[in-house]
Amino acid sequence: MDPPHSLFFFRTEPPMSPILRLLLRRLGISVIVLIGVSMLIFVIARIIPGDPARIALGPNANAEQIANLRAEMHLDDSLPVQYANFVVDVLRGDLGTSLYTNRPVTLDIAQFLPATLELVLLAGIIMVGVGLPLGILAARHRNRWPDHLVRILSLLTVSAPSFVWAVILMLLFAFYLPLFPVAGRISDVYEIERVTGFLTIDALLMADLAVFADALHHLILPAVALSLSGIGQAARLTRANMAETYEKPYIEMAQAFGFFPNRIARIWAFKPSLIPSLTIIGLDFAAMLGNAFLVEAVFAWPGLSRYGVNVILRKDLNAIMGTVLIIALTFLIVNIIVDLLIALLNPRIRHSTRGGEA
């Protein structure tokens, strides 16, 4: 007698989504990258000239005080032992005490990181919101005056670093035309309860539009200065990719069928062109975290990038490690988000049965 058919059916798990496979793969790579970054910065921070204990205590400290601080910081141990202690502390959520502020590094990061993220997020929104439309405009009118104008503006914004634009914008719109405040995140006349650290969000949580307007007023000028080079880069990439896409046969067919130019640009030309541009735009967005320190210095913006420069100058080892790890982690998160967006935009990845290949 033949066995029942039910014996030949085995319960199998549904296949993993390609997007989930990509996410898990990127997370695994990010962990390896973080370990590598931590080891590299750990070694570099300890081999550069200067005794952190002597720098922290000042020139008037005696040998006994310096020796006690070195023992407290485990500086007399070998590098592998020091790194092992550091990893154990990080896994417990302890980044040590900053010699610059005499506070736990985690508290310093919690205070300064939201200011930088708020600045970078607005700069990224401006970069995408202005750069992509300029690139589309230049591609639609390629080799005509709008195209030439956008290319000149892009070249100007990319050629000068962010801090140069920060100084120029401050001179134009804070001194000669006093339209924006010179420094700080909020006017002294306002008080705000800090919940998230993002002053604009905290003002909205307080339902105080006056505080929100003042915080946004302080934020606009440094965000524009930080975003200008990214705007030029985004416009150039979008224009180049869309100009190439306009040469494709399906675009010529859409034009032959009489579709409106706006629809052709928005639906059939822009989306394929966005995929190669998105990677560079994401890298530019993540790089703003490192580039923000000069803009923060010009506008006296109390952010993490400015804090990082100060602790580097004082060879504050714990604060250096904490700052670099947070910036590296943010950089990796942005790259993961960009990879997922590209996978969602690209049908070959979204419908791939192999998964994990971007």
Residue frames as qw, qx, qy, qz and C-alpha x, y, z in Angstrom:
[[0.000, 0.889, 0.458, 0.000, 0.00, 0.00, 0.00],
 [0.387, 0.533, -0.033, 0.752, 1.31, 3.41, -0.99],
 [0.307, -0.353, -0.491, 0.735, 2.01, 5.71, 1.92],
 [0.102, 0.875, 0.453, -0.134, -0.36, 8.64, 2.32],
 [0.460, 0.671, 0.091, 0.574, 0.57, 11.73, 0.37],
 [0.317, -0.929, 0.015, -0.191, 0.76, 13.77, 3.56],
 [0.814, -0.435, 0.159, 0.349, 4.00, 11.99, 4.43],
 [0.654, 0.292, 0.241, 0.655, 5.67, 13.57, 1.44],
 [0.032, 0.857, 0.124, 0.499, 4.85, 17.12, 2.54],
 [0.601, -0.249, -0.377, 0.659, 7.29, 18.76, 4.85],
 [0.115, -0.958, -0.248, 0.088, 6.77, 22.07, 6.58],
 [0.617, 0.191, 0.028, 0.763, 9.27, 24.57, 5.29],
 [0.181, -0.667, -0.225, 0.687, 10.01, 28.10, 6.45],
 [0.456, 0.861, 0.226, 0.020, 9.14, 30.89, 4.02],
 [0.684, 0.280, -0.004, 0.674, 12.17, 32.29, 2.18],
 [0.329, -0.607, -0.200, 0.695, 13.79, 35.32, 3.73],
 [0.335, 0.918, 0.198, -0.073, 13.04, 38.63, 2.06],
 [0.688, 0.393, -0.017, 0.610, 15.93, 39.99, -0.06],
 [0.061, -0.815, 0.099, -0.567, 15.63, 43.30, 1.78],
 [0.742, -0.637, 0.151, -0.144, 15.96, 41.52, 5.13],
 [0.917, 0.025, 0.059, 0.395, 18.95, 39.57, 3.84],
 [0.421, 0.634, -0.051, 0.647, 20.57, 42.80, 2.72],
 [0.367, -0.812, 0.116, -0.438, 19.87, 44.42, 6.08],
 [0.881, -0.450, 0.131, 0.062, 21.36, 41.53, 8.05],
 [0.816, 0.247, 0.034, 0.522, 24.41, 41.45, 5.81],
 [0.193, 0.739, -0.085, 0.639, 25.00, 45.19, 6.17],
 [0.592, -0.747, 0.120, -0.280, 24.58, 44.96, 9.95],
 [0.934, -0.216, 0.090, 0.270, 27.19, 42.22, 10.12],
 [0.615, 0.450, 0.006, 0.647, 29.62, 44.24, 8.01],
 [0.125, -0.835, 0.047, -0.533, 28.95, 47.33, 10.15],
 [0.784, -0.615, 0.087, -0.010, 29.89, 45.47, 13.34],
 [0.853, 0.029, 0.099, 0.512, 33.21, 44.42, 11.77],
 [0.335, 0.666, 0.044, 0.665, 33.85, 47.99, 10.58],
 [0.417, -0.840, 0.039, -0.344, 33.13, 49.40, 14.05],
 [0.871, -0.417, 0.108, 0.236, 35.58, 46.96, 15.62],
 [0.715, 0.283, 0.118, 0.628, 38.22, 47.92, 13.07],
 [0.062, 0.801, 0.038, 0.594, 37.62, 51.66, 13.59],
 [0.626, -0.765, 0.050, -0.142, 37.81, 51.28, 17.37],
 [0.876, -0.217, 0.122, 0.414, 41.13, 49.41, 17.16],
 [0.546, 0.488, 0.118, 0.671, 42.63, 51.89, 14.70],
 [0.128, -0.831, -0.002, -0.542, 41.62, 55.00, 16.66],
 [0.782, -0.623, 0.010, 0.029, 42.61, 53.34, 19.94],
 [0.817, -0.056, 0.097, 0.565, 46.15, 52.76, 18.69],
 [0.353, 0.603, 0.119, 0.705, 46.48, 56.16, 17.00],
 [0.351, -0.856, -0.077, -0.372, 45.23, 58.03, 20.09],
 [0.781, -0.602, 0.105, 0.131, 47.91, 56.37, 22.21],
 [0.784, 0.024, 0.183, 0.592, 50.92, 56.65, 19.94],
 [0.241, 0.825, 0.102, 0.501, 50.61, 60.35, 19.14],
 [0.418, 0.207, -0.455, 0.759, 53.05, 62.49, 21.16],
 [0.309, -0.473, 0.156, -0.810, 52.01, 63.79, 24.55],
 [0.181, -0.109, -0.907, 0.364, 51.12, 62.31, 27.92],
 [0.328, -0.588, -0.525, -0.521, 47.33, 62.50, 28.43],
 [0.576, -0.613, -0.462, 0.282, 47.73, 62.56, 32.21],
 [0.406, -0.272, -0.059, 0.870, 50.19, 65.46, 32.15],
 [0.022, -0.304, -0.406, -0.861, 48.06, 67.37, 29.63],
 [0.431, -0.635, -0.577, -0.279, 44.98, 66.87, 31.81],
 [0.585, -0.623, -0.349, 0.383, 46.64, 67.91, 35.07],
 [0.114, 0.985, -0.030, 0.123, 48.58, 70.83, 33.65],
 [0.565, 0.554, -0.428, 0.437, 52.23, 71.87, 33.98],
 [0.240, -0.622, 0.467, -0.581, 52.04, 72.36, 37.76],
 [0.940, -0.236, -0.042, -0.241, 51.20, 68.72, 38.54],
 [0.272, -0.647, 0.712, -0.027, 53.85, 66.69, 40.36],
 [0.310, 0.288, -0.877, -0.229, 55.09, 63.24, 39.42],
 [0.147, 0.107, 0.917, -0.356, 52.92, 61.48, 42.00],
 [0.503, 0.459, 0.314, -0.661, 49.70, 63.05, 40.73],
 [0.502, 0.491, -0.502, -0.504, 50.60, 62.15, 37.16],
 [0.152, 0.191, -0.970, 0.002, 51.43, 58.57, 38.15],
 [0.321, 0.241, 0.760, -0.511, 48.11, 58.20, 40.01],
 [0.571, 0.518, 0.056, -0.635, 46.12, 59.45, 37.03],
 [0.396, 0.436, -0.733, -0.341, 48.04, 57.19, 34.66],
 [0.033, -0.025, 0.979, -0.197, 47.23, 54.23, 36.88],
 [0.437, 0.386, 0.528, -0.618, 43.57, 55.26, 37.02],
 [0.591, 0.584, -0.166, -0.531, 43.47, 55.45, 33.22],
 [0.910, -0.008, 0.403, 0.098, 45.38, 52.12, 32.85],
 [0.459, 0.849, -0.247, -0.089, 47.98, 53.87, 30.71],
 [0.198, -0.646, 0.737, 0.006, 50.81, 51.77, 32.16],
 [0.786, 0.078, 0.607, -0.089, 49.25, 48.55, 30.89],
 [0.300, -0.086, 0.721, 0.618, 50.06, 47.08, 27.50],
 [0.345, 0.146, -0.296, -0.879, 47.93, 48.14, 24.51],
 [0.441, -0.175, -0.820, -0.321, 46.06, 44.80, 24.27],
 [0.264, -0.386, -0.755, 0.460, 45.12, 45.01, 27.96],
 [0.096, 0.306, 0.151, -0.935, 44.04, 48.63, 27.59],
 [0.396, 0.036, -0.523, -0.754, 41.90, 47.78, 24.56],
 [0.393, -0.268, -0.879, -0.029, 40.34, 44.80, 26.34],
 [0.120, -0.402, -0.578, 0.700, 39.40, 47.05, 29.29],
 [0.216, 0.228, -0.145, -0.938, 37.96, 49.58, 26.86],
 [0.412, -0.098, -0.741, -0.521, 35.82, 46.95, 25.09],
 [0.311, -0.363, -0.833, 0.277, 34.48, 45.64, 28.42],
 [0.003, -0.391, -0.346, 0.853, 33.56, 49.18, 29.50],
 [0.295, 0.127, -0.397, -0.860, 31.87, 49.91, 26.16],
 [0.396, -0.218, -0.853, -0.261, 29.78, 46.74, 26.39],
 [0.256, -0.481, -0.698, 0.465, 28.61, 47.97, 29.80],
 [0.074, 0.872, 0.389, 0.288, 27.71, 51.37, 28.31],
 [0.441, -0.824, 0.029, 0.355, 30.61, 53.14, 30.01],
 [0.638, 0.665, -0.004, 0.388, 32.84, 55.32, 27.81],
 [0.614, -0.102, -0.282, 0.730, 34.82, 56.64, 30.74],
 [0.168, -0.871, -0.260, 0.382, 35.25, 60.17, 32.07],
 [0.502, 0.741, 0.080, 0.438, 36.28, 63.09, 29.92],
 [0.579, -0.300, -0.178, 0.737, 39.40, 64.92, 31.08],
 [0.135, 0.326, 0.250, 0.902, 38.12, 67.99, 29.21],
 [0.422, -0.518, -0.218, -0.711, 34.76, 68.36, 30.97],
 [0.054, -0.208, 0.816, -0.537, 35.29, 66.09, 34.02],
 [0.722, 0.091, 0.271, -0.630, 31.99, 64.40, 33.20],
 [0.666, 0.073, 0.736, 0.094, 31.11, 60.96, 31.84],
 [0.056, -0.193, 0.605, 0.770, 31.64, 60.88, 28.08],
 [0.030, 0.453, 0.864, 0.219, 28.15, 59.44, 27.60],
 [0.031, -0.789, -0.440, 0.428, 26.66, 62.58, 29.18],
 [0.087, -0.547, 0.299, 0.778, 28.76, 64.81, 26.94],
 [0.055, 0.059, 0.811, 0.579, 27.67, 62.90, 23.84],
 [0.003, 0.623, 0.781, -0.035, 24.04, 63.01, 24.94],
 [0.052, -0.778, -0.214, 0.589, 24.34, 66.79, 25.30],
 [0.022, -0.582, 0.400, 0.707, 26.28, 67.66, 22.13],
 [0.260, 0.075, 0.873, 0.406, 25.15, 65.01, 19.65],
 [0.271, 0.698, 0.655, -0.100, 21.53, 66.27, 19.20],
 [0.064, 0.831, -0.049, -0.550, 22.80, 69.74, 18.25],
 [0.094, -0.414, 0.709, 0.563, 24.98, 68.32, 15.48],
 [0.247, 0.283, 0.909, 0.183, 22.32, 65.89, 14.27],
 [0.230, 0.789, 0.457, -0.340, 19.74, 68.68, 14.12],
 [0.053, 0.747, -0.319, -0.581, 22.15, 70.78, 12.06],
 [0.141, -0.235, 0.857, 0.437, 23.11, 67.89, 9.76],
 [0.312, 0.449, 0.836, -0.036, 19.51, 66.74, 9.24],
 [0.271, 0.843, 0.234, -0.401, 18.36, 70.18, 8.14],
 [0.002, -0.647, 0.547, 0.531, 21.44, 70.55, 5.94],
 [0.260, 0.003, 0.926, 0.274, 20.66, 67.17, 4.37],
 [0.340, 0.663, 0.640, -0.187, 17.05, 68.18, 3.73],
 [0.182, 0.851, -0.099, -0.483, 18.24, 71.40, 2.08],
 [0.166, -0.435, 0.757, 0.457, 20.83, 69.49, 0.04],
 [0.278, 0.250, 0.907, 0.194, 18.26, 67.03, -1.33],
 [0.238, 0.753, 0.546, -0.279, 15.42, 69.55, -1.63],
 [0.170, 0.864, -0.154, -0.447, 17.50, 72.04, -3.63],
 [0.196, -0.487, 0.744, 0.412, 20.16, 69.91, -5.32],
 [0.414, 0.227, 0.869, 0.152, 17.88, 67.34, -6.93],
 [0.387, 0.804, 0.409, -0.189, 15.45, 69.88, -8.49],
 [0.054, 0.828, -0.350, -0.435, 18.42, 71.87, -9.83],
 [0.295, -0.266, 0.852, 0.342, 19.81, 68.72, -11.41],
 [0.435, 0.498, 0.750, 0.006, 16.43, 67.89, -12.95],
 [0.257, 0.894, 0.119, -0.347, 16.13, 71.44, -14.29],
 [0.068, -0.678, 0.581, 0.445, 19.60, 71.29, -15.83],
 [0.368, -0.012, 0.896, 0.249, 18.93, 67.88, -17.41],
 [0.422, 0.668, 0.599, -0.128, 15.60, 68.96, -18.91],
 [0.312, 0.945, 0.005, -0.100, 17.20, 72.05, -20.45],
 [0.741, -0.326, 0.334, 0.482, 20.63, 70.56, -21.14],
 [0.500, 0.105, 0.371, 0.776, 23.00, 72.66, -23.22],
 [0.001, -0.780, -0.335, -0.529, 20.76, 75.71, -22.72],
 [0.038, 0.626, -0.310, 0.715, 21.05, 78.63, -20.35],
 [0.733, -0.554, 0.122, -0.374, 19.38, 76.94, -17.30],
 [0.969, -0.027, -0.109, 0.219, 21.82, 74.06, -17.68],
 [0.529, 0.475, -0.248, 0.658, 24.82, 76.38, -17.92],
 [0.281, -0.685, 0.202, -0.641, 23.64, 78.40, -14.92],
 [0.888, -0.418, 0.053, -0.187, 23.18, 75.31, -12.74],
 [0.899, 0.140, -0.154, 0.385, 26.57, 73.93, -13.74],
 [0.265, 0.600, -0.270, 0.705, 28.28, 77.22, -12.85],
 [0.538, -0.618, 0.191, -0.541, 26.51, 77.36, -9.48],
 [0.978, -0.203, -0.056, 0.001, 27.38, 73.73, -8.80],
 [0.723, 0.346, -0.246, 0.544, 31.04, 74.36, -9.58],
 [0.031, -0.658, 0.268, -0.703, 31.11, 77.36, -7.25],
 [0.727, -0.523, 0.145, -0.420, 29.51, 75.52, -4.33],
 [0.984, -0.063, -0.082, 0.146, 31.68, 72.43, -4.70],
 [0.583, 0.538, -0.270, 0.546, 34.93, 74.39, -5.07],
 [0.087, -0.583, 0.406, -0.698, 34.74, 76.17, -1.71],
 [0.347, -0.132, -0.877, 0.305, 34.67, 74.25, 1.61],
 [0.327, -0.705, -0.615, -0.133, 31.80, 74.64, 4.03],
 [0.430, -0.607, -0.290, 0.602, 33.59, 76.92, 6.48],
 [0.203, -0.025, 0.276, 0.939, 34.29, 79.44, 3.69],
 [0.231, -0.503, -0.586, -0.591, 30.58, 79.57, 2.89],
 [0.468, -0.647, -0.546, 0.253, 29.90, 79.87, 6.62],
 [0.341, -0.396, -0.075, 0.849, 32.06, 82.99, 6.85],
 [0.018, 0.152, 0.456, 0.876, 30.58, 84.46, 3.64],
 [0.334, -0.584, -0.657, -0.342, 26.99, 83.84, 4.74],
 [0.448, -0.611, -0.440, 0.483, 27.70, 85.26, 8.19],
 [0.238, -0.231, 0.096, 0.939, 29.15, 88.43, 6.70],
 [0.116, -0.247, -0.552, -0.788, 26.27, 88.84, 4.23],
 [0.490, -0.495, -0.549, -0.462, 23.24, 87.83, 6.29],
 [0.609, -0.567, -0.468, 0.297, 24.32, 88.43, 9.89],
 [0.397, -0.417, -0.077, 0.814, 26.43, 91.61, 9.67],
 [0.027, -0.022, 0.359, 0.933, 25.70, 93.55, 6.46],
 [0.548, -0.281, -0.388, -0.686, 22.08, 92.37, 6.33],
 [0.137, -0.209, 0.810, -0.531, 21.21, 91.46, 9.93],
 [0.707, -0.072, -0.347, -0.612, 18.58, 88.88, 9.00],
 [0.883, -0.163, -0.440, 0.011, 19.92, 85.95, 11.02],
 [0.587, -0.785, 0.201, -0.010, 21.59, 85.59, 14.42],
 [0.263, 0.750, -0.606, 0.038, 25.35, 85.26, 14.58],
 [0.255, 0.286, -0.892, 0.239, 25.82, 82.40, 17.04],
 [0.336, -0.054, 0.728, -0.596, 24.14, 79.93, 19.33],
 [0.041, -0.242, -0.939, -0.242, 21.07, 77.71, 19.07],
 [0.204, -0.749, -0.612, -0.151, 18.46, 79.91, 20.74],
 [0.025, 0.690, -0.099, 0.716, 18.09, 83.45, 22.05],
 [0.231, 0.076, -0.716, 0.654, 18.79, 84.12, 25.72],
 [0.415, -0.127, 0.178, -0.883, 15.28, 85.47, 26.30],
 [0.830, -0.055, -0.318, -0.455, 13.76, 82.03, 25.74],
 [0.348, -0.366, 0.823, -0.260, 13.82, 79.04, 28.05],
 [0.769, 0.167, -0.443, -0.429, 13.17, 75.56, 26.77],
 [0.745, -0.338, 0.537, -0.206, 12.80, 72.21, 28.48],
 [0.332, 0.510, -0.737, -0.295, 15.17, 69.84, 26.70],
 [0.872, -0.036, 0.371, -0.317, 13.56, 66.48, 26.15],
 [0.915, 0.337, 0.161, 0.153, 15.08, 65.19, 22.91],
 [0.527, -0.434, 0.267, 0.680, 17.91, 67.71, 22.61],
 [0.260, 0.369, 0.534, 0.714, 16.53, 68.83, 19.22],
 [0.010, 0.280, 0.336, -0.899, 15.41, 72.34, 20.09],
 [0.379, 0.016, -0.395, -0.837, 12.93, 72.59, 17.23],
 [0.534, -0.250, -0.784, -0.195, 11.24, 69.34, 18.28],
 [0.311, -0.309, -0.666, 0.603, 11.34, 70.28, 21.97],
 [0.149, 0.139, 0.067, -0.977, 9.72, 73.62, 21.13],
 [0.518, -0.113, -0.555, -0.642, 6.94, 71.81, 19.28],
 [0.493, -0.275, -0.808, 0.168, 6.48, 69.48, 22.24],
 [0.135, -0.312, -0.461, 0.820, 6.05, 72.59, 24.38],
 [0.199, 0.739, 0.615, 0.187, 3.55, 73.90, 21.79],
 [0.177, -0.811, -0.018, 0.558, 5.49, 77.17, 21.77],
 [0.674, 0.627, 0.271, 0.280, 5.69, 78.46, 18.19],
 [0.028, 0.976, -0.203, 0.072, 7.76, 81.49, 19.20],
 [0.547, -0.582, 0.586, 0.136, 10.52, 79.28, 20.60],
 [0.787, 0.241, 0.526, 0.215, 10.29, 77.01, 17.53],
 [0.464, 0.861, 0.107, 0.176, 10.64, 79.99, 15.18],
 [0.171, -0.906, 0.386, -0.006, 13.63, 81.31, 17.13],
 [0.690, -0.330, 0.621, 0.173, 15.38, 77.92, 17.17],
 [0.724, 0.475, 0.440, 0.239, 14.76, 77.48, 13.44],
 [0.215, 0.973, -0.055, 0.062, 15.98, 81.04, 12.83],
 [0.361, -0.749, 0.545, 0.104, 19.30, 80.17, 14.49],
 [0.756, -0.064, 0.638, 0.132, 19.52, 76.90, 12.59],
 [0.686, 0.691, 0.220, -0.059, 18.99, 78.05, 9.00],
 [0.236, 0.900, -0.361, -0.070, 22.24, 79.91, 8.30],
 [0.299, -0.531, 0.791, 0.060, 24.70, 77.23, 9.53],
 [0.724, 0.204, 0.656, -0.065, 22.60, 74.51, 7.86],
 [0.605, 0.788, 0.057, -0.094, 22.70, 76.34, 4.52],
 [0.044, 0.817, -0.570, -0.071, 26.46, 76.82, 4.84],
 [0.499, -0.294, 0.815, -0.018, 26.93, 73.12, 5.56],
 [0.709, 0.378, 0.585, -0.109, 24.67, 72.03, 2.70],
 [0.370, 0.802, -0.171, -0.436, 26.04, 74.17, -0.15],
 [0.016, 0.496, -0.817, -0.294, 28.78, 71.81, -1.28],
 [0.366, 0.148, 0.915, -0.081, 26.34, 68.91, -1.13],
 [0.503, 0.679, 0.302, -0.441, 23.80, 70.87, -3.18],
 [0.299, 0.711, -0.482, -0.416, 26.36, 71.33, -5.95],
 [0.127, -0.266, 0.949, 0.113, 27.34, 67.67, -5.84],
 [0.454, 0.360, 0.772, -0.260, 23.73, 66.46, -5.91],
 [0.478, 0.738, 0.064, -0.471, 22.87, 68.80, -8.80],
 [0.181, 0.615, -0.678, -0.359, 25.87, 67.70, -10.86],
 [0.215, -0.086, 0.973, 0.015, 25.26, 63.98, -10.33],
 [0.481, 0.501, 0.626, -0.354, 21.53, 64.24, -11.02],
 [0.417, 0.747, -0.159, -0.492, 22.11, 66.27, -14.15],
 [0.089, 0.495, -0.813, -0.292, 24.76, 63.86, -15.50],
 [0.275, 0.073, 0.955, -0.084, 22.71, 60.74, -14.77],
 [0.481, 0.605, 0.488, -0.406, 19.48, 62.18, -16.16],
 [0.324, 0.704, -0.373, -0.510, 21.22, 63.45, -19.29],
 [0.005, -0.274, 0.939, 0.208, 22.42, 59.90, -19.89],
 [0.348, 0.312, 0.843, -0.265, 18.92, 58.51, -19.20],
 [0.443, 0.656, 0.119, -0.599, 17.37, 60.91, -21.72],
 [0.259, 0.507, -0.683, -0.457, 19.33, 59.10, -24.42],
 [0.340, 0.007, 0.935, -0.103, 17.59, 55.79, -23.65],
 [0.110, -0.181, -0.757, -0.619, 15.11, 54.39, -26.22],
 [0.172, -0.593, -0.781, 0.090, 12.17, 54.30, -23.80],
 [0.085, -0.603, -0.201, 0.768, 12.53, 58.05, -23.19],
 [0.066, 0.195, -0.518, -0.831, 12.50, 58.68, -26.94],
 [0.156, -0.355, -0.873, -0.295, 9.40, 56.48, -27.20],
 [0.142, -0.651, -0.598, 0.446, 7.65, 58.43, -24.42],
 [0.012, -0.493, 0.103, 0.864, 8.47, 61.68, -26.20],
 [0.089, -0.011, -0.738, -0.668, 7.16, 60.23, -29.47],
 [0.163, -0.518, -0.839, -0.038, 3.86, 59.33, -27.77],
 [0.060, -0.644, -0.186, -0.740, 3.49, 62.97, -26.76],
 [0.583, -0.600, -0.477, 0.270, 3.76, 62.69, -22.97],
 [0.098, -0.981, 0.026, -0.168, 4.30, 65.96, -21.15],
 [0.497, 0.546, -0.505, 0.447, 8.00, 66.77, -20.47],
 [0.359, -0.544, 0.489, -0.580, 7.31, 67.12, -16.73],
 [0.929, -0.134, 0.183, -0.293, 5.84, 63.62, -16.61],
 [0.855, 0.387, -0.286, 0.193, 8.73, 62.14, -18.59],
 [0.213, 0.608, -0.530, 0.551, 11.26, 63.81, -16.28],
 [0.518, -0.451, 0.435, -0.582, 9.44, 62.85, -13.08],
 [0.921, -0.059, 0.249, -0.293, 8.47, 59.24, -13.85],
 [0.949, 0.288, 0.039, 0.125, 10.79, 57.77, -16.46],
 [0.522, 0.653, -0.298, 0.461, 13.97, 59.85, -16.30],
 [0.231, -0.730, 0.403, -0.501, 14.39, 60.80, -12.65],
 [0.870, -0.373, 0.229, -0.227, 13.84, 57.48, -10.86],
 [0.944, 0.170, -0.043, 0.280, 16.49, 55.45, -12.79],
 [0.393, 0.667, -0.253, 0.580, 18.89, 58.38, -12.46],
 [0.477, -0.739, 0.222, -0.421, 18.37, 58.61, -8.71],
 [0.972, -0.222, -0.042, 0.059, 19.79, 55.14, -8.00],
 [0.751, 0.210, -0.175, 0.601, 23.46, 55.92, -8.84],
 [0.045, 0.660, -0.138, 0.737, 23.18, 59.42, -7.36],
 [0.691, -0.641, -0.118, -0.313, 21.73, 58.21, -4.07],
 [0.876, -0.171, -0.213, 0.397, 24.95, 56.50, -2.99],
 [0.437, 0.289, -0.128, 0.842, 27.05, 59.66, -3.35],
 [0.309, -0.640, -0.082, -0.699, 24.33, 61.81, -1.76],
 [0.828, -0.514, -0.212, -0.065, 24.22, 59.43, 1.20],
 [0.759, -0.039, -0.188, 0.622, 27.99, 59.60, 1.58],
 [0.149, 0.484, -0.030, 0.862, 27.88, 63.41, 1.42],
 [0.560, -0.654, -0.168, -0.481, 25.16, 63.42, 4.06],
 [0.871, -0.400, -0.196, 0.209, 27.18, 61.19, 6.38],
 [0.622, 0.191, -0.121, 0.750, 30.35, 63.20, 5.74],
 [0.134, -0.765, -0.087, -0.624, 28.59, 66.30, 7.06],
 [0.754, -0.638, -0.149, 0.040, 29.12, 64.94, 10.57],
 [0.751, -0.201, 0.031, 0.628, 32.86, 65.24, 10.13],
 [0.339, 0.414, 0.209, 0.818, 32.73, 68.46, 8.13],
 [0.275, -0.832, -0.395, -0.274, 30.45, 70.21, 10.61],
 [0.619, -0.505, -0.270, 0.538, 33.16, 71.13, 13.11],
 [0.320, 0.021, 0.119, 0.940, 34.36, 74.20, 11.19],
 [0.230, -0.551, -0.435, -0.674, 30.80, 75.41, 10.62],
 [0.605, -0.664, -0.436, 0.061, 30.09, 74.85, 14.31],
 [0.554, -0.288, -0.144, 0.768, 33.23, 76.79, 15.20],
 [0.118, 0.280, 0.255, 0.918, 32.21, 79.75, 12.99],
 [0.418, -0.532, -0.335, -0.655, 28.67, 79.92, 14.39],
 [0.147, -0.326, 0.691, -0.629, 29.62, 78.90, 17.96],
 [0.799, -0.127, -0.311, -0.499, 27.31, 75.92, 17.59],
 [0.402, -0.486, 0.708, -0.318, 27.58, 73.64, 20.66],
 [0.912, 0.193, -0.173, -0.318, 27.70, 70.36, 18.72],
 [0.924, -0.258, 0.248, 0.133, 29.56, 67.07, 18.87],
 [0.750, 0.499, 0.010, 0.434, 31.95, 67.94, 16.04],
 [0.043, 0.830, -0.253, 0.495, 33.20, 71.04, 17.86],
 [0.735, -0.575, 0.305, -0.190, 33.45, 69.01, 21.07],
 [0.965, 0.092, 0.113, 0.219, 35.48, 66.39, 19.20],
 [0.510, 0.675, -0.174, 0.504, 38.04, 68.93, 18.03],
 [0.299, -0.790, 0.314, -0.433, 38.47, 70.27, 21.57],
 [0.865, -0.391, 0.305, -0.072, 39.06, 66.81, 23.06],
 [0.876, 0.348, 0.001, 0.333, 41.54, 65.94, 20.30],
 [0.247, 0.783, -0.260, 0.508, 43.57, 69.06, 21.06],
 [0.444, -0.648, 0.453, -0.422, 43.68, 68.02, 24.74],
 [0.415, 0.250, -0.875, -0.015, 44.35, 64.34, 23.94],
 [0.585, -0.151, 0.492, -0.627, 41.32, 63.32, 25.96],
 [0.058, 0.171, -0.950, -0.255, 41.46, 59.61, 25.12],
 [0.224, 0.359, 0.864, -0.272, 38.05, 58.56, 26.43],
 [0.360, 0.680, 0.230, -0.596, 36.26, 61.45, 24.76],
 [0.203, 0.503, -0.620, -0.566, 38.15, 60.89, 21.48],
 [0.035, 0.015, 0.990, 0.133, 37.14, 57.23, 21.38],
 [0.258, 0.516, 0.712, -0.401, 33.52, 58.00, 22.23],
 [0.312, 0.679, -0.035, -0.663, 33.22, 60.77, 19.65],
 [0.169, 0.395, -0.758, -0.490, 34.83, 58.77, 16.85],
 [0.110, 0.154, 0.982, -0.014, 32.69, 55.70, 17.58],
 [0.318, 0.607, 0.532, -0.497, 29.47, 57.72, 17.56],
 [0.316, 0.651, -0.285, -0.629, 30.38, 59.44, 14.29],
 [0.083, 0.248, -0.909, -0.326, 31.39, 56.10, 12.73],
 [0.217, 0.321, 0.896, -0.218, 28.15, 54.49, 13.94],
 [0.365, 0.676, 0.254, -0.588, 26.08, 57.31, 12.48],
 [0.217, 0.542, -0.591, -0.556, 28.01, 57.05, 9.21],
 [0.026, -0.037, 0.988, 0.148, 27.27, 53.31, 9.04],
 [0.304, 0.490, 0.708, -0.406, 23.58, 53.81, 9.82],
 [0.364, 0.673, -0.078, -0.639, 23.26, 56.32, 7.00],
 [0.168, 0.391, -0.798, -0.427, 24.97, 53.91, 4.61],
 [0.167, 0.188, 0.963, -0.093, 22.61, 51.09, 5.62],
 [0.364, 0.625, 0.434, -0.537, 19.59, 53.35, 5.02],
 [0.305, 0.623, -0.400, -0.598, 20.97, 54.33, 1.60],
 [0.016, 0.181, -0.954, -0.239, 21.53, 50.67, 0.68],
 [0.258, 0.393, 0.842, -0.264, 17.95, 49.83, 1.65],
 [0.363, 0.688, 0.134, -0.614, 16.58, 52.76, -0.35],
 [0.219, 0.491, -0.670, -0.513, 18.55, 51.66, -3.40],
 [0.093, 0.044, 0.994, 0.044, 17.23, 48.12, -2.97],
 [0.326, 0.555, 0.630, -0.435, 13.67, 49.42, -2.80],
 [0.345, 0.712, -0.126, -0.599, 14.16, 51.55, -5.92],
 [0.211, 0.453, -0.781, -0.374, 15.91, 48.82, -7.89],
 [0.887, 0.012, 0.020, -0.462, 13.54, 45.98, -8.93],
 [0.720, 0.357, -0.590, 0.072, 16.47, 43.67, -9.69],
 [0.125, 0.267, -0.761, 0.578, 17.36, 43.71, -5.98],
 [0.544, -0.107, 0.348, -0.756, 13.80, 43.81, -4.66],
 [0.907, 0.145, -0.003, -0.396, 12.71, 40.75, -6.68],
 [0.371, 0.523, -0.766, 0.045, 16.01, 38.90, -6.49],
 [0.920, -0.279, -0.203, -0.184, 15.76, 35.33, -5.18],
 [0.727, 0.183, -0.433, 0.501, 19.44, 35.24, -4.28],
 [0.441, -0.883, -0.147, -0.056, 19.28, 38.25, -1.95],
 [0.667, -0.608, 0.115, 0.415, 22.16, 40.00, -0.29],
 [0.547, 0.096, 0.345, 0.757, 23.58, 41.36, -3.54],
 [0.076, 0.797, 0.222, -0.556, 23.28, 45.10, -3.93]]
